[in-house]
Amino acid sequence: MAVGDKFLPAQAPIDAVLANGFRFGEMSHQGGLIGLPGRTQAWSPSSSAFDLSEADLQPILDRADDIDILVIGTGPDIAVMPQITLDALRGAGLALEVTATRAAVRTYNVLLSEDRRVAAALMALT
């Protein structure tokens, strides 16, 4: 799956975290990933987790009415995101879980299996 118009028309659990991406829906993807209700798509944030902006998370903000919980995977380690970005996400009514990507995937998969209204923004490990 490449960045752009390529996407999986379903919200899929993540089967594995790879060094440079993810395995899900019987395919592999290099790079970041966004899981939304009804859609899993490539994600290429313009910066590191320390500098994530509203623009980086716009696909999620556009669907905020369909989401209760947003799980953000910040790469190999947990990172502190900019307060202004966190405030924008909370202002859209989203509960947030920000953690390292491997932990974020586990949380996302559990919430998805419980049919919760969850989304994920997952940065690759490298």
Buried (B, 14 or more C-beta within 10 A) or exposed (E): BEEEEEBBEEBBBBBEBBEEBBEBBEEBBBBBBBBBEEBBBBBEBEEEBEEBBBEBBEBBBEBBEEBEBBBBBBBBEBBEBBEEBBEBBEEBEBEEBBBBBBBBBBBBBEBBEEEEBBBBBBBBBE
